[in-house]
Amino acid sequence: MEAIADMWSVLPAPMRDPVLFAVPFFLLLLTLEWFAARKLEESESQRAPAGAYRRDDAWASISMGLVSVATTAGWKFVALIGYAAIYTYVAPWHLSPARWYTWVIALVGVDLLYYCYHRIAHRVRLIWATHQAHHSSRYFNFATALRQKWNNSGEILMWIPLPLLGIPPWMVFASFSVSLIYQFWVHTERIDKLPRPIEFVFNTPSHHRVHHGMDPEYLDRNYGGILIIWDRMFGTFTPERFRPHYGLTKQVDTFNIVTLQFHEYRSMIADVRAATRWRDRLGYVFGPPGWRPPVAGTAGTGTALTY
């Protein structure tokens, strides 16, 4: 522990990620949930029983999470340079981290901007190509929470308003780490609906199960990170009415983590190369996932089927 503390102390404040200290607790909860799932009688249907684990699926998720820890550190280093410049030379004032309201602004700001990014990630194919990896599992458990993307560039751009408002860059990173840690526990079928006041304000397992559902009623709903009130305010909230079917609407039958991360980029590039008009090429990149050019002789700008 002393060695870890020494390593922690030599890191610059923005790189002292609380998520690293939360990893052992993530693994402990994952193990407990896995053993609980093993006690359940296996379903005779093709659909996995609630909270089930599949070994190769879980290992794919854990492996993607481990790589994500390294790639996220790299993206944070890039962001640190830009945020420091914005905070130092552009921000009209500097908010003190010793003030409680600075933390409120940082945490609520990160959560609101996460909602905005998350919603964009489901509606713009270029961003979805990065985010879809998190939705690629047909299982919903604590391992799924670790199935993280490797490209954080979109979120880095989305956080720019925070250092511009005078929030120290390290507080931006710390606030997002709090968000990530919170979002781990909502990836489970072991927790039913919570008391109504909690369900009304916060993102819960029930709300997030909806978000991971591939059912038409559940597509593109419940984007919140910590707070679900953004979805209620902006019309993207849907309550859990039945157990969702998980995964992508176009499932990827592999556990190869590189393929899971990048297959949508490959499909997007293929669509762009096959297109003959620039507006169609732009549609394939910036349109919603599943966007297709309009059929000749029909009105409209194209069709979209969210994955």
C-alpha positions in Angstrom: 0.0 0.0 0.0 2.9 2.4 0.8 4.3 1.7 -2.7 1.0 2.5 -4.3 0.7 5.7 -2.2 4.2 6.7 -3.3 3.4 6.1 -7.0 0.1 8.1 -6.5 1.9 11.1 -5.0 4.3 11.5 -7.9 1.6 11.7 -10.4 0.2 15.1 -11.4 -3.2 15.7 -9.9 -5.2 15.3 -13.2 -3.7 11.8 -13.6 -4.7 10.5 -10.1 -7.7 8.7 -11.3 -10.1 7.4 -8.6 -11.3 4.8 -11.0 -8.0 2.9 -10.5 -8.7 2.5 -6.8 -12.3 1.4 -7.5 -11.2 -1.4 -9.8 -10.8 -4.0 -6.9 -14.3 -3.2 -5.8 -15.6 -3.6 -9.3 -14.0 -7.0 -9.5 -15.3 -8.1 -6.1 -18.9 -7.1 -7.1 -18.5 -8.8 -10.5 -17.3 -12.0 -8.8 -20.2 -12.0 -6.3 -22.7 -11.5 -9.1 -21.2 -14.2 -11.2 -21.4 -16.7 -8.3 -25.0 -15.7 -7.8 -25.8 -16.2 -11.4 -24.2 -19.7 -11.3 -26.7 -20.7 -8.6 -29.6 -20.0 -11.0 -31.1 -22.8 -13.0 -30.2 -22.4 -16.6 -33.0 -21.4 -18.9 -34.1 -24.0 -21.5 -34.7 -21.2 -24.0 -32.0 -19.6 -26.1 -32.2 -16.4 -24.1 -29.9 -16.1 -21.2 -31.5 -16.1 -17.7 -31.5 -12.8 -15.9 -28.1 -11.8 -14.7 -26.3 -14.7 -16.4 -22.7 -14.7 -17.3 -21.0 -16.3 -20.3 -17.3 -16.8 -19.8 -16.0 -15.6 -23.1 -18.3 -12.7 -23.2 -17.3 -11.6 -19.7 -13.6 -12.0 -20.5 -14.0 -9.9 -23.6 -15.6 -7.2 -21.5 -12.9 -7.3 -18.8 -10.2 -7.2 -21.5 -11.8 -4.2 -23.2 -11.9 -2.5 -19.8 -8.2 -3.1 -19.1 -7.2 -1.6 -22.5 -9.6 1.3 -21.9 -7.7 2.2 -18.7 -4.5 2.7 -20.7 -6.1 4.5 -23.6 -8.1 6.8 -21.3 -4.9 7.8 -19.6 -3.5 8.7 -22.9 -6.5 10.8 -23.9 -6.5 12.5 -20.5 -2.9 13.5 -21.1 -3.9 15.1 -24.4 -6.9 16.8 -22.8 -4.7 18.1 -19.9 -2.6 20.2 -22.3 -5.7 21.7 -23.9 -7.7 22.2 -20.7 -4.7 23.8 -19.0 -4.3 26.3 -21.8 -8.0 27.1 -21.8 -8.1 27.4 -18.0 -5.0 29.6 -17.8 -5.4 31.9 -20.8 -9.0 31.9 -21.8 -11.2 31.3 -18.8 -12.5 34.7 -17.5 -12.2 33.6 -13.9 -10.8 30.6 -11.8 -13.2 28.8 -9.4 -11.6 27.7 -6.2 -11.7 23.9 -5.5 -12.0 24.8 -1.8 -15.5 26.1 -2.4 -18.4 23.6 -2.3 -20.2 25.2 -5.2 -17.2 24.6 -7.5 -17.7 20.8 -6.9 -21.4 21.1 -7.5 -20.8 22.9 -10.8 -18.1 20.4 -11.8 -20.2 17.3 -11.0 -23.5 18.6 -12.4 -21.7 20.0 -15.4 -19.9 16.7 -16.2 -23.2 14.9 -15.8 -25.1 17.2 -18.1 -22.4 17.2 -20.7 -22.2 13.4 -20.5 -25.9 13.3 -21.2 -25.4 15.5 -24.3 -22.4 13.4 -25.5 -24.2 10.1 -24.9 -27.2 11.3 -26.8 -25.0 12.4 -29.7 -23.2 9.1 -29.6 -26.5 7.3 -30.4 -27.5 9.7 -33.1 -24.3 10.3 -35.1 -22.8 7.3 -36.7 -19.2 8.5 -36.4 -19.5 8.8 -32.6 -21.6 5.6 -32.4 -18.8 3.7 -34.1 -16.8 4.3 -30.9 -19.7 3.9 -28.4 -21.3 0.8 -29.9 -18.7 -1.5 -28.3 -20.2 -0.9 -24.9 -23.6 -2.1 -26.2 -22.3 -5.1 -28.0 -22.8 -7.7 -25.2 -26.0 -9.7 -25.2 -25.6 -10.0 -21.4 -26.3 -7.3 -18.8 -24.1 -7.7 -15.7 -21.2 -6.0 -13.9 -18.8 -7.3 -16.5 -20.7 -5.4 -19.2 -20.0 -2.2 -17.3 -16.3 -2.8 -18.0 -16.8 -3.1 -21.8 -15.6 0.4 -22.4 -14.6 2.2 -25.6 -10.9 3.0 -26.4 -11.5 6.4 -28.0 -12.4 9.2 -25.6 -11.9 12.0 -28.0 -15.6 12.9 -28.2 -15.9 13.3 -24.4 -12.7 15.3 -24.3 -14.2 17.8 -26.7 -17.6 17.8 -24.8 -15.9 18.8 -21.5 -14.3 22.0 -22.9 -16.9 24.3 -21.4 -15.9 23.2 -17.9 -12.3 24.6 -17.9 -13.7 27.5 -19.9 -16.0 28.2 -16.9 -12.9 28.3 -14.6 -13.1 24.7 -13.3 -9.5 23.3 -12.7 -8.8 20.6 -15.2 -8.1 18.0 -12.5 -11.6 18.6 -11.1 -13.0 17.8 -14.5 -11.2 14.5 -14.6 -12.1 13.7 -11.0 -15.8 14.5 -11.6 -15.9 12.2 -14.6 -14.2 9.5 -12.6 -17.0 9.8 -10.0 -19.5 9.4 -12.9 -17.8 6.3 -14.2 -17.7 4.7 -10.7 -21.4 5.5 -10.2 -22.3 4.0 -13.5 -20.7 0.6 -12.7 -23.4 -0.5 -10.3 -26.3 0.2 -12.6 -25.2 -2.6 -14.9 -27.0 -5.4 -13.2 -30.3 -7.4 -13.3 -29.8 -8.3 -9.6 -31.3 -5.0 -8.4 -35.0 -4.4 -9.0 -36.7 -1.0 -9.0 -35.7 1.3 -6.1 -37.9 3.6 -4.1 -39.7 6.1 -6.3 -37.8 9.3 -5.2 -34.5 7.6 -6.1 -35.9 6.3 -9.4 -37.2 9.8 -10.2 -33.9 11.6 -9.7 -31.1 9.1 -10.3 -30.0 6.7 -12.9 -30.7 3.2 -11.6 -30.3 -0.4 -12.8 -33.9 -0.3 -14.0 -33.4 2.8 -16.1 -30.1 1.6 -17.5 -31.4 -1.8 -18.4 -33.8 0.1 -20.7 -30.9 2.0 -22.2 -29.1 -1.3 -23.1 -32.2 -2.8 -24.6 -32.4 -3.5 -28.3 -36.2 -3.6 -28.3 -37.9 -0.9 -30.4 -39.6 0.6 -27.3 -36.2 1.0 -25.6 -34.0 2.2 -28.4 -32.2 5.6 -27.8 -33.7 6.1 -24.3 -32.3 6.9 -20.8 -28.9 8.5 -21.6 -28.3 9.8 -18.1 -25.1 9.1 -16.2 -25.7 9.8 -12.5 -29.0 11.8 -12.9 -32.0 10.6 -14.9 -33.6 14.1 -14.6 -32.0 15.1 -17.9 -33.9 12.4 -19.7 -37.1 13.5 -18.0 -36.4 17.1 -18.9 -35.5 16.5 -22.6 -38.0 13.8 -23.5 -35.8 10.8 -23.7 -37.0 8.9 -20.6 -38.7 5.5 -20.8 -39.5 3.4 -17.7 -38.7 -0.3 -17.6 -42.0 -2.1 -18.6 -40.5 -5.6 -19.4 -37.1 -7.3 -19.3 -35.1 -6.0 -22.3 -33.3 -8.0 -24.9 -29.7 -6.8 -24.9 -27.1 -6.1 -27.5 -27.1 -4.4 -30.9 -29.9 -4.6 -33.4 -27.3 -6.1 -35.7 -25.4 -8.4 -33.5 -21.7 -9.0 -33.9 -21.0 -12.7 -33.4 -17.4 -12.5 -32.1 -15.6 -12.1 -28.8 -12.5 -10.6 -30.5 -12.0 -7.3 -28.7 -10.4 -5.6 -31.6 -13.3 -6.5 -33.9 -15.8 -5.4 -31.3 -14.2 -2.0 -31.0 -13.6 -1.3 -34.7 -16.1 -3.2 -36.8 -18.5 -0.3 -37.2 -15.7 2.0 -38.5 -15.0 -0.7 -41.1 -18.6 -0.8 -42.1 -18.8 3.0 -42.2 -15.8 3.3 -44.4 -17.2 0.6 -46.8 -20.4 2.5 -47.1 -18.6 5.8 -47.8 -16.5 4.2 -50.5 -19.5 2.6 -52.1 -21.5 5.9 -52.2 -21.5 7.9 -55.4 -22.7 11.3 -54.1 -21.1 13.5 -51.5 -24.3 14.0 -49.6 -24.7 10.3 -49.2 -21.1 10.0 -48.0 -21.8 12.7 -45.4 -25.0 10.9 -44.4 -23.1 7.6 -43.8 -20.7 9.5 -41.5 -22.8 12.1 -39.7 -26.3 10.6 -40.1 -27.9 8.3 -37.4 -26.7 4.7 -37.2 -28.4 2.6 -39.9 -28.9 5.7 -42.2 -29.5 4.9 -45.8 -29.9 7.2 -48.9 -33.5 7.7 -50.0 -34.8 5.3 -52.6 -35.0 7.0 -56.1 -38.3 8.6 -56.6 -39.2 9.0 -52.9 -39.2 12.1 -50.8 -37.1 12.6 -47.7 -33.5 12.8 -46.7 -32.9 9.2 -46.0 -33.8 6.4 -43.6 -32.3 5.5 -40.3 -32.4 2.4 -38.1 -30.6 2.9 -34.8 -28.4 -0.1 -34.0 
